Amino acid sequence: MAAGELVRPSDVQAEVVEDPEHGYAAAVTASGRISIARVRQPATPELPFTPVQLARLDEALTLSSRATGLRFSVYLGDLGADTRAGAESLHASTGGAASDTVLIAVSPGQRKVEIVTGDEAARRLPDRACNLAIMSMVASFKEGDLTGGLVSARRMLSDQAGRAPR
């Protein structure tokens, strides 16, 4: 049936017959044109986290920030050729809050993890604690648990930082 043609109930066949030359969902019209029906499914974007994982990560970041007085943030994506410089640039973009900010930057494509701390955060989080958190993340990432690695690293860092000074 071509576009614009009317179909009368007497013209419609009751059974679906496979076209031996073209297969199912194909028909040769009266004009000789082949009409093929295809299922079109829009591509769904591949997201690294499910809504449940995002909620878990958000809750962990919020609780850590409240308990320690430091601002924890996570970046997941490409960090550029110099991953450390890229992470430091992201950290600096937090502006006036950079002193109290802890950035966990993960570049899965580059297989790199960077933790950047501001001046105040660095006093409460020594390099050793950050390295242990990175080792914990890498172990989880190797098992395919991106969310678990980020949550456990954040937990380790907030435990090391301790309670917010009053």
N, CA, C and O of each residue as an XYZ file, in Angstrom:
664
protein
N       0.853     -1.158      0.000
C       0.000      0.000      0.000
C       0.903      1.226      0.000
O       1.802      1.327      0.836
N       0.688      2.130     -0.895
C       1.469      3.355     -0.994
C       0.842      4.415     -0.107
O      -0.314      4.295      0.300
N       1.603      5.439      0.186
C       1.106      6.520      1.025
C      -0.075      7.190      0.347
O      -0.034      7.453     -0.854
N      -1.117      7.465      1.098
C      -2.275      8.162      0.582
C      -3.359      7.250      0.052
O      -4.435      7.736     -0.294
N      -3.127      5.948     -0.030
C      -4.152      5.036     -0.511
C      -5.080      4.652      0.628
O      -4.655      4.512      1.775
N      -6.318      4.489      0.306
C      -7.286      4.056      1.300
C      -7.336      2.539      1.319
O      -7.208      1.891      0.280
N      -7.519      1.985      2.491
C      -7.612      0.533      2.626
C      -9.030      0.195      3.021
O      -9.553      0.703      4.013
N      -9.643     -0.663      2.237
C     -10.984     -1.132      2.556
C     -10.840     -2.457      3.300
O      -9.923     -3.226      3.013
N     -11.724     -2.730      4.243
C     -11.623     -3.978      4.997
C     -11.556     -5.210      4.105
O     -10.943     -6.202      4.500
N     -12.147     -5.191      2.942
C     -12.114     -6.362      2.060
C     -10.725     -6.555      1.441
O     -10.403     -7.647      0.973
N      -9.885     -5.478      1.436
C      -8.547     -5.574      0.854
C      -7.530     -6.133      1.837
O      -6.445     -6.532      1.412
N      -7.826     -6.179      3.118
C      -6.881     -6.605      4.140
C      -6.932     -8.111      4.286
O      -8.008     -8.688      4.440
N      -5.768     -8.752      4.239
C      -5.718    -10.197      4.415
C      -5.809    -10.532      5.889
O      -5.324     -9.764      6.720
N      -6.409    -11.644      6.237
C      -6.608    -12.044      7.618
C      -5.363    -12.681      8.213
O      -5.179    -12.642      9.429
N      -4.507    -13.263      7.390
C      -3.330    -13.915      7.936
C      -2.071    -13.233      7.420
O      -2.063    -12.629      6.347
N      -1.001    -13.344      8.216
C       0.269    -12.768      7.836
C       1.055    -13.850      7.112
O       1.245    -14.946      7.640
N       1.501    -13.546      5.925
C       2.225    -14.511      5.111
C       3.629    -13.977      4.884
O       3.822    -12.802      4.572
N       4.611    -14.866      5.047
C       5.995    -14.463      4.818
C       6.263    -14.391      3.320
O       5.932    -15.306      2.565
N       6.871    -13.281      2.910
C       7.286    -13.148      1.515
C       8.532    -14.020      1.345
O       9.540    -13.762      2.003
N       8.496    -15.046      0.483
C       9.628    -15.972      0.383
C      10.929    -15.293     -0.048
O      12.012    -15.745      0.322
N      10.834    -14.229     -0.813
C      12.046    -13.568     -1.283
C      12.589    -12.544     -0.291
O      13.804    -12.380     -0.181
N      11.700    -11.846      0.440
C      12.125    -10.735      1.297
C      11.964    -10.994      2.786
O      12.498    -10.224      3.585
N      11.260    -12.033      3.198
C      11.109    -12.361      4.609
C       9.915    -11.680      5.240
O       9.101    -11.059      4.556
N       9.817    -11.804      6.579
C       8.719    -11.191      7.333
C       8.833     -9.675      7.301
O       9.922     -9.129      7.128
N       7.728     -9.013      7.464
C       7.626     -7.553      7.531
C       8.019     -6.888      6.222
O       8.387     -5.713      6.213
N       7.947     -7.627      5.109
C       8.241     -7.058      3.801
C       7.117     -7.445      2.848
O       6.584     -8.553      2.900
N       6.779     -6.519      1.993
C       5.724     -6.790      1.011
C       6.046     -6.044     -0.265
O       6.610     -4.950     -0.244
N       5.680     -6.651     -1.367
C       5.838     -6.002     -2.662
C       4.510     -5.339     -2.976
O       3.469     -5.995     -3.011
N       4.554     -4.036     -3.204
C       3.323     -3.292     -3.496
C       2.908     -3.513     -4.947
O       3.661     -4.091     -5.732
N       1.717     -3.055     -5.298
C       1.200     -3.199     -6.660
C       2.087     -2.490     -7.664
O       2.162     -2.907     -8.820
N       2.756     -1.433     -7.252
C       3.641     -0.703     -8.160
C       5.004     -1.377     -8.290
O       5.832     -0.944     -9.092
N       5.249     -2.438     -7.507
C       6.527     -3.143     -7.572
C       7.522     -2.687     -6.521
O       8.610     -3.250     -6.403
N       7.156     -1.673     -5.760
C       8.028     -1.175     -4.695
C       7.997     -2.146     -3.527
O       6.952     -2.724     -3.229
N       9.131     -2.331     -2.864
C       9.198     -3.208     -1.692
C       9.001     -2.350     -0.453
O       9.736     -1.387     -0.232
N       8.021     -2.695      0.340
C       7.734     -1.983      1.582
C       8.184     -2.870      2.735
O       7.716     -4.000      2.873
N       9.088     -2.363      3.559
C       9.631     -3.131      4.679
C       9.348     -2.386      5.970
O       9.624     -1.191      6.078
N       8.799     -3.087      6.947
C       8.556     -2.523      8.275
C       9.719     -2.925      9.178
O      10.088     -4.097      9.248
N      10.280     -1.953      9.855
C      11.390     -2.214     10.782
C      11.049     -1.615     12.137
O      10.425     -0.557     12.221
N      11.456     -2.284     13.174
C      11.288     -1.755     14.519
C      12.441     -0.804     14.774
O      13.611     -1.174     14.676
N      12.094      0.405     15.096
C      13.123      1.406     15.375
C      13.137      1.673     16.867
O      12.146      2.118     17.446
N      14.267      1.396     17.473
C      14.412      1.646     18.893
C      15.444      2.749     19.076
O      16.580      2.622     18.620
N      15.057      3.820     19.736
C      16.025      4.901     19.940
C      17.162      4.408     20.833
O      16.952      3.633     21.767
N      18.348      4.868     20.529
C      19.514      4.478     21.318
C      19.415      5.088     22.711
O      19.213      6.293     22.861
N      19.556      4.258     23.706
C      19.553      4.751     25.075
C      20.990      5.061     25.465
O      21.883      4.247     25.231
N      21.220      6.219     26.052
C      22.592      6.568     26.427
C      23.090      5.644     27.540
O      22.344      5.268     28.445
N      24.346      5.299     27.446
C      24.966      4.467     28.463
C      25.372      5.370     29.634
O      26.267      6.205     29.497
N      24.727      5.204     30.758
C      25.048      5.997     31.936
C      25.854      5.140     32.900
O      25.592      3.945     33.037
N      26.834      5.739     33.571
C      27.667      4.939     34.465
C      26.952      4.502     35.743
O      27.363      3.530     36.377
N      25.884      5.211     36.130
C      25.199      4.899     37.376
C      23.704      4.732     37.154
O      23.108      5.414     36.321
N      23.109      3.822     37.905
C      21.659      3.696     37.921
C      21.126      4.754     38.885
O      21.900      5.312     39.663
N      19.831      5.044     38.855
C      19.290      6.004     39.822
C      19.543      5.595     41.280
O      19.793      6.455     42.125
N      19.482      4.318     41.575
C      19.735      3.839     42.939
C      21.190      4.097     43.330
O      21.468      4.531     44.448
N      22.117      3.829     42.408
C      23.531      4.080     42.693
C      23.800      5.567     42.872
O      24.586      5.955     43.737
N      23.155      6.402     42.065
C      23.317      7.852     42.219
C      22.820      8.315     43.580
O      23.454      9.148     44.227
N      21.691      7.777     44.014
C      21.151      8.145     45.323
C      22.109      7.719     46.428
O      22.334      8.463     47.382
N      22.668      6.526     46.299
C      23.620      6.018     47.303
C      24.865      6.900     47.365
O      25.343      7.235     48.448
N      25.378      7.267     46.209
C      26.559      8.121     46.146
C      26.262      9.511     46.696
O      27.069     10.067     47.440
N      25.118     10.073     46.341
C      24.735     11.395     46.822
C      24.585     11.403     48.340
O      25.043     12.324     49.015
N      23.939     10.368     48.866
C      23.765     10.282     50.318
C      25.117     10.183     51.025
O      25.329     10.828     52.052
N      26.026      9.385     50.482
C      27.351      9.231     51.090
C      28.111     10.556     51.080
O      28.744     10.916     52.072
N      28.053     11.273     49.974
C      28.745     12.564     49.893
C      28.143     13.575     50.861
O      28.872     14.322     51.513
N      26.826     13.599     50.954
C      26.154     14.542     51.850
C      26.493     14.258     53.304
O      26.812     15.175     54.061
N      26.425     12.990     53.695
C      26.726     12.637     55.086
C      28.176     12.942     55.443
O      28.455     13.410     56.547
N      29.096     12.683     54.527
C      30.510     12.978     54.781
C      30.741     14.470     54.940
O      31.479     14.906     55.823
N      30.107     15.241     54.081
C      30.281     16.692     54.162
C      29.733     17.239     55.474
O      30.350     18.102     56.097
N      28.583     16.738     55.889
C      28.004     17.191     57.166
C      28.874     16.809     58.347
O      29.090     17.616     59.251
N      29.376     15.581     58.345
C      30.141     15.091     59.494
C      31.506     15.756     59.616
O      31.952     16.045     60.726
N      32.172     16.000     58.501
C      33.545     16.499     58.553
C      33.673     18.006     58.384
O      34.679     18.591     58.787
N      32.671     18.637     57.796
C      32.778     20.060     57.501
C      33.546     20.315     56.219
O      33.719     21.468     55.822
N      34.012     19.259     55.562
C      34.692     19.388     54.279
C      33.690     19.134     53.156
O      32.695     18.435     53.350
N      33.954     19.697     52.000
C      33.077     19.466     50.848
C      33.680     18.366     49.999
O      34.760     18.531     49.432
N      32.984     17.243     49.910
C      33.435     16.127     49.076
C      32.727     16.213     47.728
O      31.525     16.471     47.661
N      33.484     15.995     46.659
C      32.881     15.963     45.332
C      33.559     14.878     44.509
O      34.709     14.511     44.752
N      32.813     14.373     43.523
C      33.304     13.303     42.656
C      33.197     13.774     41.214
O      32.189     14.357     40.813
N      34.240     13.517     40.443
C      34.232     13.787     39.007
C      34.539     12.474     38.304
O      35.498     11.784     38.649
N      33.726     12.137     37.323
C      33.929     10.928     36.533
C      33.990     11.333     35.071
O      32.994     11.783     34.504
N      35.158     11.175     34.461
C      35.315     11.561     33.061
C      36.769     11.736     32.702
O      37.658     11.485     33.516
N      37.010     12.168     31.477
C      38.365     12.352     30.984
C      39.031     13.528     31.691
O      38.416     14.576     31.884
N      40.289     13.345     32.073
C      41.031     14.397     32.776
C      42.087     15.062     31.902
O      42.817     15.935     32.372
N      42.178     14.662     30.644
C      43.171     15.244     29.748
C      44.489     14.493     29.799
O      44.618     13.484     30.493
N      45.470     14.997     29.055
C      46.771     14.326     28.942
C      47.488     14.261     30.288
O      48.033     13.221     30.657
N      47.485     15.362     31.013
C      48.090     15.400     32.353
C      46.950     15.299     33.362
O      46.291     16.291     33.674
N      46.727     14.082     33.868
C      45.558     13.857     34.720
C      45.622     14.659     36.013
O      44.594     15.144     36.486
N      46.795     14.806     36.584
C      46.919     15.570     37.832
C      46.547     17.035     37.598
O      45.796     17.624     38.376
N      47.073     17.612     36.531
C      46.764     19.016     36.213
C      45.274     19.189     35.929
O      44.674     20.183     36.337
N      44.680     18.225     35.233
C      43.244     18.284     34.952
C      42.417     18.237     36.223
O      41.441     18.973     36.364
N      42.810     17.365     37.155
C      42.092     17.258     38.425
C      42.266     18.524     39.257
O      41.315     18.994     39.881
N      43.471     19.074     39.267
C      43.713     20.310     40.018
C      42.921     21.481     39.429
O      42.442     22.347     40.161
N      42.791     21.496     38.123
C      41.999     22.540     37.464
C      40.526     22.427     37.864
O      39.879     23.433     38.154
N      40.005     21.206     37.878
C      38.619     20.999     38.324
C      38.445     21.430     39.767
O      37.447     22.060     40.118
N      39.414     21.094     40.604
C      39.350     21.466     42.022
C      39.355     22.980     42.181
O      38.599     23.529     42.983
N      40.203     23.648     41.421
C      40.293     25.113     41.500
C      39.009     25.784     41.039
O      38.702     26.897     41.464
N      38.248     25.108     40.163
C      37.013     25.701     39.651
C      35.915     25.782     40.701
O      34.869     26.380     40.451
N      36.134     25.192     41.872
C      35.136     25.299     42.942
C      35.171     26.680     43.589
O      34.305     27.011     44.398
N      36.165     27.483     43.236
C      36.219     28.871     43.701
C      36.682     29.015     45.135
O      37.638     28.366     45.560
N      35.990     29.881     45.886
C      36.378     30.188     47.258
C      36.289     29.011     48.209
O      36.909     29.023     49.272
N      35.523     27.991     47.838
C      35.372     26.820     48.701
C      36.475     25.794     48.474
O      36.455     24.731     49.094
N      37.429     26.081     47.608
C      38.472     25.105     47.262
C      39.291     24.679     48.469
O      39.768     23.545     48.518
N      39.461     25.550     49.431
C      40.259     25.222     50.614
C      39.671     24.044     51.395
O      40.406     23.210     51.923
N      38.353     23.988     51.460
C      37.672     22.934     52.222
C      37.185     21.779     51.355
O      36.448     20.918     51.836
N      37.586     21.747     50.085
C      37.044     20.754     49.163
C      38.003     19.586     48.948
O      39.218     19.760     48.853
N      37.421     18.397     48.873
C      38.143     17.175     48.529
C      37.516     16.669     47.233
O      36.328     16.348     47.197
N      38.313     16.599     46.174
C      37.830     16.131     44.880
C      38.388     14.735     44.611
O      39.598     14.514     44.658
N      37.490     13.809     44.331
C      37.876     12.474     43.882
C      37.593     12.447     42.389
O      36.435     12.446     41.972
N      38.649     12.425     41.583
C      38.513     12.456     40.125
C      38.903     11.102     39.554
O      40.002     10.606     39.800
N      37.987     10.508     38.787
C      38.222      9.190     38.197
C      38.077      9.302     36.690
O      37.071      9.798     36.184
N      39.097      8.834     35.978
C      39.069      8.800     34.522
C      39.157      7.334     34.092
O      40.254      6.806     33.908
N      37.999      6.673     33.930
C      38.016      5.250     33.598
C      38.738      4.932     32.286
O      39.435      3.922     32.189
N      38.571      5.786     31.284
C      39.218      5.548     30.001
C      40.731      5.589     30.097
O      41.420      4.873     29.371
N      41.249      6.413     30.981
C      42.682      6.532     31.177
C      43.181      5.639     32.307
O      44.387      5.506     32.520
N      42.254      5.035     33.019
C      42.573      4.184     34.168
C      43.392      4.952     35.205
O      44.422      4.480     35.686
N      42.901      6.153     35.533
C      43.579      7.036     36.492
C      42.600      7.493     37.559
O      41.419      7.709     37.290
N      43.111      7.636     38.774
C      42.347      8.172     39.904
C      43.207      9.236     40.562
O      44.387      9.008     40.828
N      42.629     10.384     40.823
C      43.330     11.482     41.487
C      42.468     11.994     42.635
O      41.252     12.124     42.497
N      43.098     12.280     43.758
C      42.410     12.947     44.870
C      43.127     14.267     45.092
O      44.336     14.303     45.319
N      42.364     15.353     45.025
C      42.919     16.691     45.212
C      42.257     17.298     46.444
O      41.033     17.283     46.576
N      43.080     17.829     47.342
C      42.563     18.446     48.558
C      42.983     19.908     48.610
O      44.065     20.278     48.156
N      42.111     20.722     49.169
C      42.445     22.124     49.390
C      43.330     22.261     50.619
O      43.649     21.262     51.265
N      43.732     23.486     50.949
C      44.651     23.721     52.072
C      44.101     23.190     53.400
O      44.793     22.461     54.111
N      42.867     23.551     53.733
C      42.266     23.095     54.991
C      42.073     21.582     54.980
O      42.358     20.910     55.971
N      41.600     21.058     53.886
C      41.370     19.617     53.780
C      42.683     18.846     53.862
O      42.725     17.762     54.443
N      43.762     19.395     53.285
C      45.059     18.720     53.305
C      45.613     18.593     54.718
O      46.319     17.631     55.020
N      45.302     19.551     55.584
C      45.758     19.454     56.980
C      45.092     18.296     57.703
O      45.674     17.705     58.613
N      43.884     17.977     57.301
C      43.136     16.900     57.967
C      43.224     15.573     57.236
O      42.892     14.531     57.803
N      43.668     15.594     55.985
C      43.797     14.373     55.188
C      45.223     14.247     54.656
O      45.544     14.821     53.615
N      46.073     13.512     55.347
C      47.447     13.347     54.858
C      47.484     12.514     53.576
O      46.529     11.807     53.254
N      48.596     12.610     52.852
C      48.756     11.875     51.593
C      48.582     10.372     51.789
O      48.058      9.686     50.912
N      49.014      9.870     52.919
C      48.901      8.427     53.193
C      47.430      7.997     53.183
O      47.099      6.954     52.619
N      46.556      8.781     53.794
C      45.126      8.456     53.829
C      44.530      8.493     52.419
O      43.699      7.658     52.063
N      44.964      9.464     51.632
C      44.467      9.565     50.254
C      44.947      8.376     49.428
O      44.182      7.835     48.631
N      46.196      7.961     49.605
C      46.720      6.803     48.868
C      45.981      5.520     49.247
O      45.702      4.688     48.383
N      45.664      5.356     50.528
C      44.901      4.177     50.952
C      43.505      4.188     50.333
O      42.998      3.142     49.927
N      42.889      5.354     50.260
C      41.561      5.466     49.652
C      41.633      5.122     48.155
O      40.732      4.475     47.622
N      42.692      5.551     47.492
C      42.864      5.234     46.072
C      43.041      3.731     45.885
O      42.456      3.151     44.970
N      43.832      3.099     46.732
C      44.024      1.646     46.621
C      42.710      0.907     46.834
O      42.444     -0.093     46.167
N      41.892      1.390     47.753
C      40.585      0.785     47.991
C      39.683      0.937     46.771
O      38.991     -0.003     46.381
N      39.696      2.123     46.174
C      38.883      2.357     44.970
C      39.323      1.444     43.834
O      38.489      0.814     43.183
N      40.611      1.372     43.598
C      41.130      0.563     42.492
C      40.729     -0.899     42.666
O      40.358     -1.558     41.695
N      40.801     -1.410     43.895
C      40.400     -2.801     44.145
C      38.926     -3.012     43.794
O      38.571     -4.024     43.190
N      38.077     -2.070     44.166
C      36.648     -2.181     43.838
C      36.411     -2.025     42.346
O      35.586     -2.735     41.770
N      37.125     -1.105     41.719
C      36.961     -0.879     40.284
C      37.334     -2.126     39.487
O      36.697     -2.440     38.482
N      38.364     -2.833     39.937
C      38.779     -4.060     39.248
C      37.693     -5.124     39.293
O      37.608     -5.972     38.405
N      36.862     -5.077     40.333
C      35.748     -6.016     40.477
C      34.496     -5.513     39.754
O      33.467     -6.188     39.750
N      34.587     -4.321     39.141
C      33.459     -3.768     38.401
C      32.483     -2.978     39.261
O      31.374     -2.679     38.818
N      32.878     -2.637     40.481
C      31.992     -1.923     41.402
C      32.419     -0.464     41.517
O      33.132     -0.090     42.448
N      31.983      0.350     40.576
C      32.352      1.764     40.558
C      31.761      2.512     41.747
O      32.458      3.273     42.418
N      30.488      2.294     42.001
C      29.819      2.984     43.107
C      30.419      2.577     44.449
O      30.713      3.428     45.287
N      30.597      1.281     44.647
C      31.168      0.787     45.904
C      32.551      1.344     46.156
O      32.884      1.682     47.292
N      33.364      1.446     45.116
C      34.702      2.006     45.267
C      34.668      3.464     45.685
O      35.426      3.881     46.561
N      33.790      4.241     45.061
C      33.689      5.659     45.413
C      33.155      5.851     46.828
O      33.640      6.706     47.568
N      32.149      5.050     47.204
C      31.562      5.177     48.541
C      32.563      4.756     49.613
O      32.679      5.429     50.637
N      33.284      3.661     49.402
C      34.235      3.216     50.425
C      35.408      4.191     50.546
O      35.889      4.434     51.653
N      35.873      4.749     49.436
C      36.955      5.739     49.502
C      36.501      6.986     50.239
O      37.239      7.531     51.060
N      35.307      7.433     49.952
C      34.773      8.601     50.641
C      34.645      8.329     52.140
O      34.931      9.203     52.959
N      34.216      7.120     52.497
C      34.090      6.742     53.907
C      35.456      6.748     54.595
O      35.593      7.242     55.714
N      36.456      6.200     53.922
C      37.810      6.185     54.486
C      38.330      7.605     54.695
O      38.932      7.910     55.724
N      38.094      8.462     53.718
C      38.567      9.837     53.829
C      37.847     10.601     54.933
O      38.474     11.358     55.674
N      36.543     10.410     55.046
C      35.813     11.131     56.094
C      36.175     10.600     57.482
O      36.218     11.372     58.440
N      36.435      9.304     57.603
C      36.885      8.757     58.891
C      38.242      9.347     59.275
O      38.467      9.670     60.441
N      39.126      9.486     58.324
C      40.452     10.052     58.597
C      40.343     11.536     58.939
O      41.054     12.011     59.826
N      39.482     12.268     58.266
C      39.353     13.706     58.512
C      38.750     13.994     59.890
O      39.047     15.023     60.498
N      37.917     13.097     60.372
C      37.287     13.292     61.673
C      36.139     14.292     61.632
O      35.729     14.756     60.569
N      35.645     14.604     62.795
C      34.514     15.535     62.915
C      34.907     16.956     62.607
O      36.069     17.338     62.745
N      33.942     17.727     62.194
C      34.176     19.139     61.899
C      34.582     19.875     63.170
O      33.960     19.695     64.217
N      35.624     20.704     63.085
C      36.013     21.487     64.271
C      34.909     22.471     64.638
O      34.251     23.037     63.766
N      34.720     22.665     65.914
C      33.657     23.578     66.385
C      34.191     24.888     66.817
O      33.428     25.759     67.235
